[in-house]
Amino acid sequence: MATKLITVPRAEAEIRRLQQYITLVEEYQSDTLEKWIIKEYAYTNSITEVVKRANAKGMNLDLAYAKSVLKGKACDELHKMLKSGYFARMKPKKERLY
């Protein structure tokens, strides 16, 4: 795979953006089940993995509920970002017409 070239200023901006995201996730207060789901999704990017982690901790979480939390009304910045990303991933890819 070829490496895509990038300018130094653009790389610096990307580093700042990623660092802000990492800080946001690490400092996120997961004091409710819903917020715990959101934070775990930020780490895994997988609803299935969030459910597995919850069940491993004895939380008895089901997939439908975890999805409903992520797809629900965004209550904060992290939830808004993850919800947007989730829907972008789930959006069906348009077929190319040649």
C-alpha positions in Angstrom: 0.0 0.0 0.0 1.4 3.4 -1.0 1.9 6.0 1.7 -0.2 9.2 1.1 1.9 12.3 1.4 0.8 15.0 3.8 2.1 18.5 4.6 3.6 19.2 8.0 0.9 21.8 9.0 -1.8 19.3 8.1 -0.1 16.5 10.1 0.2 18.9 13.1 -3.5 19.7 12.8 -4.4 16.0 12.6 -2.2 15.3 15.7 -4.0 18.0 17.6 -7.4 16.7 16.5 -6.5 13.1 17.6 -5.1 14.3 20.9 -8.3 16.2 21.7 -10.3 13.0 20.9 -8.1 10.9 23.1 -8.4 13.4 26.0 -12.2 13.6 25.5 -12.6 9.8 25.7 -10.1 9.3 28.6 -11.7 12.1 30.7 -15.3 11.0 29.9 -17.3 10.3 33.0 -19.0 6.9 32.6 -21.2 7.3 35.7 -24.3 5.7 34.1 -24.8 2.6 32.0 -25.5 4.7 28.9 -22.3 6.7 29.3 -20.4 3.5 30.0 -21.7 2.1 26.6 -20.7 5.3 24.8 -17.1 5.3 26.3 -16.6 1.6 25.6 -17.8 2.1 22.0 -15.2 4.9 21.7 -12.5 2.4 22.6 -13.8 -0.6 20.5 -15.9 0.9 17.7 -18.0 -2.2 18.0 -21.4 -2.6 19.6 -20.9 -6.4 19.7 -17.6 -5.9 21.6 -19.2 -3.5 24.1 -21.9 -6.1 24.8 -19.2 -8.8 25.3 -17.3 -6.5 27.7 -20.4 -5.7 29.7 -21.5 -9.3 30.0 -17.9 -10.3 31.0 -18.4 -7.8 33.9 -21.7 -9.4 34.8 -23.8 -6.5 33.5 -26.2 -8.6 31.3 -26.4 -6.1 28.5 -28.2 -6.9 25.2 -27.2 -5.8 21.7 -30.5 -4.0 21.0 -30.2 -1.8 24.1 -26.6 -0.9 23.4 -27.5 0.0 19.8 -30.5 2.1 21.0 -28.2 4.0 23.4 -25.7 4.8 20.6 -28.4 5.8 18.1 -30.4 7.8 20.7 -30.5 11.5 21.3 -26.9 12.7 21.8 -26.4 14.1 25.3 -22.8 15.3 24.9 -20.0 15.9 22.5 -18.5 12.4 22.6 -21.9 10.8 22.1 -22.6 13.2 19.2 -19.3 12.3 17.5 -19.7 8.5 17.9 -23.4 8.6 16.8 -22.4 10.5 13.6 -19.6 8.0 12.9 -21.8 5.0 13.6 -24.4 6.2 11.1 -21.7 6.9 8.5 -20.4 3.4 8.9 -23.9 1.8 8.7 -24.9 3.9 5.6 -25.1 1.5 2.7 -22.4 2.1 0.1 -23.7 3.3 -3.2 -23.0 1.1 -6.1 -20.8 2.6 -8.8 -22.3 2.9 -12.2 -19.8 2.9 -15.1 
